[in-house]
């Protein structure tokens, strides 16, 4: 018995995550008093943890997906896992991370400090990796295996390296 792939629906998860982010931004920037900064900081940290968990897991799924081969039963399972991870965790967590982080940068730090500017640069780079992984997930969903499992093993380390730099910048504030 062969498993026929489901037709790929238009991926609107990022659109929904962004819309939710806009609502969250309006609530945070319009209704949250500065005294609530610890709650916003907690929300930011939880979102970062969720985002990073997904960013560290997705390339590992790509390794297994690539090794399973296009059209295999295992590949179909990985497609579902990758799509749910991206839509259910990674995209929403990235949006919440950005919204809460920008609120903190504007309201608390007022965009002062070289460490904050450097952190934002590395978060932009991490967001770029997010976009690359998202596009790669869509290619894999179409059974377009264009990268080796070795490539995905290397890509698995990129979010971790960016995370290390970002955490050091936030905690040490070297400049």
Secondary structure as UniProt FT lines:
FT   HELIX           13..31
FT   HELIX           34..36
FT   HELIX           37..68
FT   TURN            70..71
FT   HELIX           73..85
FT   HELIX           86..90
FT   HELIX           91..103
FT   HELIX           104..108
FT   TURN            110..111
FT   HELIX           114..141
FT   TURN            142..143
FT   HELIX           149..172
//
